[in-house]
Amino acid sequence: MGHREDLLAGAKRCLEEKGWSRTTARDIVAASGANLASIGYHYGSKDALMREALFASMGDWADDVQRSLEADVPAGEGPDAGLRERFESRWTRVLELFDKHQAVWRSQLEAILQVQHDPELRAAFGRAQPEGRQGLVGLIHGIDERDVDEETARVMGSFYMTLVSGMVVQMAIDPGIMPSAQDLVEAMRRIVGDAPDGPDASDAPDVPGAPDVPDAPAAPTAPTG
């Protein structure tokens, strides 16, 4: 590898070991074997290098999830599996790899808390949003992200990104409080299935691979005299 690649690999290692806020330019130099001048030459600044390292690390997580799903079909994804089973099995795998990459997720959370004071970092997160939404829909639905249309990415992708963000916060506090995939499906069932004014399932848009939500049980009726 050249100095540019070495610096990126070193910055990614620092994100895992020291986090976003505590990593210094000298830390990156020590981890990469490069020199301070090469950071400015190849990336312009330490902050620009850290931004690229962060998003590259998030891409590594997505690639890891994809490889895991391709190498070992999750339990519950047999030929007769329903949409609910597919959602549960794939989200379970996502959660397993959350734990493996938790240091990077913590670094992402640290970075997000800095966007108010860093316009370039905010812009970088903004540019990554559309691709991230498409990628999450592809992972959870088991489809090629290139087949995810803009409207589906906006609606479903934003929903999945909200779930991911909430998971990151809960994991940073206490991984033991993170809900399981079954918990998420049950929560959706209660919200949608029990909502008195909720949309009828037959009117819902056809989203490839979207989890189905079973009908809520009928409410008990009061005895009559």
Buried (B, 14 or more C-beta within 10 A) or exposed (E): EEBBEBBBBBBBBBBBEBBBEEBEBEBBBEBBEBEEEBBEEBBEEBBBBBBBBBBBBBBEBBEEBBEBBEEEBBEBBEEEBEBBBBBBBBBBBBBEBBEEBBBBBBBBBBBBEEBEEBEEBBEBBEEBBEBBBBBBBBBBBBBEBEEBEEEBBBBBBBBBBEBBBEBBEBBBEEEEEBBEBEEBBBEBBEEBBEEEEEEEEEEEEEBBBBBBBEEBEEEEEEEEE
